[in-house]
Amino acid sequence: MSLDPGAPGVALGKPILNRTYPTNSRTHNRVDRYGLIGLCVLCASIPFIQPPLAQAQPAMAGSFLSGRALVIRNARIVDGAGRVIPKADILIRGKRIVAIGEKVKAPFLARHIDAAGRTITPGLIDGWSALGRVGRNGGGDPTTNAWDAFDRYDREAFREALRHGVTTVYLGPGGGGGINGTGVVVQLVPQEGHTAGVALDGTGVLAINLGSSAKAIKRASTFQGIRQSFRKAVEYRKALEDYEEDLKEYIEKLEERRDESDADESKEESKGESEGEVDDDEDAPSDDAPAPEDKPEPTPTPKPTPDRRAARGGTPRLADNGDDGDENGDKPGKNGDEDNGDGEEKEDEDELKKPQQPARDPASDVLLRAIDHELLVRITAHRSADILNALALGKEFNLDIVLEGATDAYLHAEALADADVPVVLGAVSRSGVFQDNEFRRHTAHSAALLGKAGVRWIVGSGAASPQSSRFVGFNTQLAVGHAAGDMDWLSRVTRDAANLLGVANVTGRIARGLQADLVIWNGDPADPGSTVERVIVQGKVAYVADSNVAGGGR
Amino acid sequence: MTRSRSVLGLTFVATLAGGAMGPRAAAQSPDAIVAGRYVAADGSLKSGAAVLLNGEKISAIVPEADLSDTSEVVRYPGAVLCPGLIDVRSQLGAFGNAVETAHAVDPAASAIDSVDWDHADFVAAMQAGITTVMLTPSANNLVSGVASTVKTASPQGRHTVLRADGPLMFALGSSVWVYDREPTSRVGSLAMLRAVFDQAGRGQLHPRLQAFVGGKLDGMVVCGEAMDVSAAIRTFRGLGSSVAIGYTGDEHDLADELGSADYSVVVGPYSFAMTPRTLATAGAFATKGVSVAFAARTPMRSFDALRITASLAVRHGMDASAARRAMSTVPAIIAGVAKRVGSIQPGLDADIVVFSDDPLRLSARVLAVYVGGALVYTADHQARGDRQAGGQSKHLSDSAGRKRRGASRSGERSRASVLAGGG
């Protein structure tokens, strides 16, 4: 029976398998049900049963087909680590490259792309991008996530970046001086629901801007404020740890008292005395004992919201002890082990005061992740003083820092090399006029001078404009062009960028086991006349060039 | 003993003398320069040739095999010889001071009058490969005087002025009507301009305007929007010995109008932030046969702007040979100095830049600059890292005829000059 969706009368809901089964009423119903389900499944799969595609189509066209393996044949491969393979095949399964070799055996139903005469490189990585930025990003709040501020549906912008071979970008929060939130690495691959890109887990970076104000005094006070925030985070952790200890002690004492009171109880019972208030007598020495059912007390909550949250369970670290149900047991002020000096009697009472949990501080939680080396810290600084401050901050709190912008960095190349601080440079070629500001000592030779001193560097597009992300390859070539010595620009903008962004185990090179992020060029990628024919990101074909090659028409 | 000491003394004195005269004076023009490839007059890359010099001029281009043994030859294996780049809309040394906006029609002004010849930007431009600039006023007046064409460096230590009397500079667009004087609108601009041409045609107003209207002086019209270009084509029809239009917009359809009027176009500079359509316009014009020149607008834009413009144009569809011509040959024609500079051809000045690769590639860098046959700049040897023979370029090269990119350039031949700053 034809399942052509155009054919009229594909009757939904009519059991079509009825005839082949006995007309037993119970079986009838079962058959009806199964038949209905079967039919629905069949109809639902109609969009996916298409004429087999000889060439891979962009990912959204057929999700059934995109589950097939992908083989690229006869390509010249520049692998991003400085090696060139004159001719090889690449086999891609799912998101990853599973084989590279002379003649790879294609699995059943694999899609094929013939890349004879083409050059394949890893996808280019823009380590400092503003792709998809709309208006101004906010700033000043460490808890914000940069990806939320970018237009992830801006397919046109993302497509234009893919058109020039960019597959991965780092998006940071904008914002003025201060700690501005977490940036993240995004890959330009269409997702379900019109999203044009996806953020990679585990690539979060804490972004700090030290250099935005033209006023030195403001920059200095911004820096002190940032130090203060980090100190606060450290104290916050100490307070939490103290609280946990106190809570443990408190619980233990509670247990002790309960045991005592149980023991006393059984003693008293064995004596035969029965008083109504046995339980209360045991607890008599401390009126403020944890017996909420007996004594409704006012709930002193100096900061209602955090306490309620704490009572509901608090942070994972405190979950086990946070909910003793003692909502009314919170007392203002002191931790359990403080002695208020009111005498022996009161001491007992104080010991059994439930310690107060410090208020949640989400901003400090983020900073602690940076202190724990879970987050890289990326500091935008151009002037010498700000760069030195950045280094000092890294040293004081033992952070893994990356310098962004870093116009004056070449003047401190040795210090950066000693501290092993890598640098992300922005626009390489700048005008010489109007530069009475943070770019006053800008030089196009910055990369060369840093490299000579042993500082790791990459070049990003600089995030000055969202559109310049697509030309990160050209910008990197300019840096190499101004550096004396032969340097492989392609490795800088693929493998080296992946290393610096912390995604080297995912992308940046063409190698077995890594993700399939590939760009198929119709010529030498160093030649501006070469254009991109196809881009594969996360194993999916994310871009296919229009047939109108000249200028792209747009 | 005495003899060696006196030899030593003589050498010492000679070196001092040589140093005192200045490196430019000590440098002599080589007889020939040989590199892996060179940019031919049609903009394509050709290989296997030697460029013969005769003093300040290029005398011939011959096959490398035909070089005689006695010539003093400077070799740059694997490099590319390029005619000195020309920025046809520059304010080098004159930025911020190059136009008198009190009156919108100011034919008597000369851009050269505001130039600071000692400005460091001249050296920076030369080190980026720009050997000639046309100094133009800002596009803020309907008629803003004449441009001047000068070299950015010269062996004699003074700036060679190639031309001081033209082309006559015009502007149309919103940048013209922002001042507290007439015109204050597009309509007013064109009415004023037509009135000016009428009067000049009747023998009134400044001699330059009369010469322009009479077809004896060339002109350049800098336009803002596409409608300004159309207006310029209408208004300037039949005027000027030749007219160039400056336009960096995205209206591809102007190519037909420009082609039929036989106007050349000055495009740029392009930036990484521009739309794809804008970046494709230079290619769209060139494809339709319009003569395209690039402008870098130094020093307002970076000194790499000329090559960045060329790279972006080629990536968006412009023919590579046309793009190379747009950096030197066509600007020379527009500036009216094509008999002196603009391409590597016999009879023209030996203004040659040695690039490490095709100048369209942004990873290429300037290895040496010759102006008037004399080496005026060589990239700093010490800043160079270890160059492996072949290196990266071996991997990415795909042309069988290409020479291997060898170790660094000649420089040993002459001791001259890293002027201010080096590589």
Chai-1 contact restraints between the chains, C-beta under 6 A:
chainA,res_idxA,chainB,res_idxB,connection_type,confidence,min_distance_angstrom,max_distance_angstrom,comment,restraint_id
A,V84,B,H395,contact,1.0,0.0,6.0,A-B,restraint_1
A,S429,B,S302,contact,1.0,0.0,6.0,A-B,restraint_2
A,S429,B,D304,contact,1.0,0.0,6.0,A-B,restraint_3
A,R430,B,S302,contact,1.0,0.0,6.0,A-B,restraint_4
A,S431,B,M300,contact,1.0,0.0,6.0,A-B,restraint_5
A,S431,B,R301,contact,1.0,0.0,6.0,A-B,restraint_6
A,S431,B,S302,contact,1.0,0.0,6.0,A-B,restraint_7
A,G432,B,P299,contact,1.0,0.0,6.0,A-B,restraint_8
A,V433,B,F95,contact,1.0,0.0,6.0,A-B,restraint_9
A,V433,B,P299,contact,1.0,0.0,6.0,A-B,restraint_10
A,V433,B,M300,contact,1.0,0.0,6.0,A-B,restraint_11
A,S465,B,A273,contact,1.0,0.0,6.0,A-B,restraint_12
A,Q467,B,A273,contact,1.0,0.0,6.0,A-B,restraint_13
A,S468,B,F272,contact,1.0,0.0,6.0,A-B,restraint_14
A,S468,B,A273,contact,1.0,0.0,6.0,A-B,restraint_15
A,F471,B,F272,contact,1.0,0.0,6.0,A-B,restraint_16
A,F474,B,L362,contact,1.0,0.0,6.0,A-B,restraint_17
A,Q477,B,L362,contact,1.0,0.0,6.0,A-B,restraint_18
A,Q477,B,S363,contact,1.0,0.0,6.0,A-B,restraint_19
A,L478,B,L362,contact,1.0,0.0,6.0,A-B,restraint_20
A,V480,B,S363,contact,1.0,0.0,6.0,A-B,restraint_21
A,G481,B,L362,contact,1.0,0.0,6.0,A-B,restraint_22
A,G481,B,S363,contact,1.0,0.0,6.0,A-B,restraint_23
A,G481,B,A364,contact,1.0,0.0,6.0,A-B,restraint_24
A,G481,B,R365,contact,1.0,0.0,6.0,A-B,restraint_25
A,A484,B,A383,contact,1.0,0.0,6.0,A-B,restraint_26
A,A484,B,R384,contact,1.0,0.0,6.0,A-B,restraint_27
A,A484,B,G423,contact,1.0,0.0,6.0,A-B,restraint_28
A,G485,B,R384,contact,1.0,0.0,6.0,A-B,restraint_29
A,G485,B,G385,contact,1.0,0.0,6.0,A-B,restraint_30
A,D486,B,R387,contact,1.0,0.0,6.0,A-B,restraint_31
A,D486,B,G391,contact,1.0,0.0,6.0,A-B,restraint_32
A,D486,B,Q392,contact,1.0,0.0,6.0,A-B,restraint_33
A,D488,B,Q392,contact,1.0,0.0,6.0,A-B,restraint_34
A,W489,B,S363,contact,1.0,0.0,6.0,A-B,restraint_35
A,D524,B,L396,contact,1.0,0.0,6.0,A-B,restraint_36
A,D524,B,D398,contact,1.0,0.0,6.0,A-B,restraint_37
A,A526,B,R361,contact,1.0,0.0,6.0,A-B,restraint_38
A,A526,B,L396,contact,1.0,0.0,6.0,A-B,restraint_39
A,P528,B,S311,contact,1.0,0.0,6.0,A-B,restraint_40
A,P528,B,V314,contact,1.0,0.0,6.0,A-B,restraint_41
A,P528,B,R315,contact,1.0,0.0,6.0,A-B,restraint_42
A,P528,B,L360,contact,1.0,0.0,6.0,A-B,restraint_43
A,G529,B,V314,contact,1.0,0.0,6.0,A-B,restraint_44
A,G529,B,A320,contact,1.0,0.0,6.0,A-B,restraint_45
A,A550,B,G317,contact,1.0,0.0,6.0,A-B,restraint_46
A,G551,B,A280,contact,1.0,0.0,6.0,A-B,restraint_47
A,G551,B,G283,contact,1.0,0.0,6.0,A-B,restraint_48
A,G551,B,H316,contact,1.0,0.0,6.0,A-B,restraint_49
A,G551,B,G317,contact,1.0,0.0,6.0,A-B,restraint_50
A,G552,B,P276,contact,1.0,0.0,6.0,A-B,restraint_51
A,R554,B,P276,contact,1.0,0.0,6.0,A-B,restraint_52
A,R554,B,R277,contact,1.0,0.0,6.0,A-B,restraint_53
